[in-house]
Amino acid sequence: FIHGNIVRQGGGETAKAVLKDANHSVCYGHIHRFEHKCYTVHKRSGVSEVRHAFSPGTIARIDGAVPAQSKRNDWQQGLAVVDYTDADFWVDMLPIKGYSVMYRGSMFEV
């Protein structure tokens, strides 16, 4: 989990750039966008590994109240729930729509 410093224009382009040099999965912020990309690395040992790069979006207001360089930002509200063991992890990406989020069949107002 990192704040991050890579920014690319266009949905998914930051995740693509983060994955390019990553040697592990990464959850990052900084861009205030909701994106998730993954790719499979095939190792010489014959074992494969899926690496993920994901940004859950922002929980900040996206109506212009938060200062930014542009009045029309490509920001999305969302969050992620990460379940993990010592060996692996699973990600639930949860977009916030209006003031609501759906998680495992239940609607929550935020």
C-alpha positions in Angstrom: 0.0 0.0 0.0 1.5 3.3 -1.1 0.3 6.8 -1.7 2.0 6.8 -5.1 3.4 9.5 -7.3 2.7 8.2 -10.8 -0.1 9.9 -12.7 -1.1 9.1 -16.3 -4.0 10.5 -18.3 -6.9 8.1 -19.1 -8.6 5.5 -17.1 -6.4 2.5 -16.3 -3.2 4.1 -17.6 -1.8 4.8 -14.2 -2.4 1.2 -13.2 -0.6 0.1 -16.3 2.4 2.3 -15.5 2.5 1.1 -11.9 2.5 -2.5 -13.1 5.2 -1.9 -15.6 8.0 -1.7 -13.0 6.3 -3.6 -10.0 7.7 -6.8 -8.7 4.6 -7.3 -6.5 1.0 -6.1 -6.3 0.3 -2.5 -5.4 -2.6 -0.5 -3.9 -2.0 3.2 -4.5 -3.8 6.5 -4.2 -2.8 9.9 -5.3 -4.9 9.9 -8.5 -8.4 9.9 -7.0 -9.5 7.5 -9.8 -11.1 4.0 -9.5 -9.0 1.6 -11.5 -7.7 -2.0 -11.3 -5.4 -3.9 -13.7 -3.5 -7.1 -13.4 -1.2 -9.3 -15.4 0.3 -12.7 -15.0 4.0 -13.2 -14.6 5.3 -16.6 -15.6 8.5 -17.5 -13.7 11.3 -19.8 -14.8 10.3 -22.2 -12.0 7.1 -22.8 -13.8 5.0 -21.0 -11.2 2.9 -18.1 -12.3 1.9 -15.1 -10.2 -0.9 -12.6 -10.9 0.2 -9.0 -10.0 -2.4 -6.3 -9.4 -2.3 -2.6 -9.4 -5.4 -0.9 -8.0 -6.6 2.5 -6.9 -9.9 2.5 -5.0 -10.7 6.1 -5.9 -11.3 8.8 -3.3 -13.6 9.4 -0.5 -13.2 13.1 -1.0 -15.9 15.3 -2.5 -15.7 15.3 -6.3 -18.1 18.2 -6.9 -15.4 20.8 -7.0 -15.2 21.5 -3.3 -11.7 19.9 -3.1 -9.1 22.1 -4.8 -7.6 20.7 -8.0 -5.9 21.8 -11.2 -9.0 21.4 -13.2 -12.7 22.1 -12.6 -13.6 18.9 -14.5 -11.5 16.2 -13.0 -11.6 12.5 -13.9 -12.1 11.5 -10.3 -14.3 8.7 -8.9 -15.4 7.9 -5.4 -14.8 4.4 -4.1 -13.0 2.2 -1.6 -11.5 -1.2 -1.5 -11.9 -4.1 1.0 -8.9 -6.3 1.1 -9.0 -9.8 2.7 -5.7 -11.6 3.1 -3.8 -14.5 4.5 -0.1 -14.9 5.0 0.2 -16.2 1.4 -2.4 -14.3 -0.6 -5.0 -11.5 -0.8 -8.4 -10.8 -2.4 -9.8 -7.3 -3.3 -13.3 -6.1 -3.4 -13.4 -2.8 -5.3 -16.5 -0.8 -4.2 -17.5 2.2 -6.3 -19.5 4.9 -4.4 -22.5 6.0 -6.5 -24.1 9.1 -5.2 -23.9 8.5 -1.5 -24.3 4.8 -1.6 -22.1 1.7 -1.8 -23.1 -1.9 -2.2 -21.1 -4.5 -0.3 -21.9 -8.2 -0.3 -25.6 -7.6 -1.0 -26.1 -4.8 1.5 -26.5 -1.1 0.6 -24.7 1.4 2.8 -25.2 5.2 2.7 -22.0 7.1 3.1 
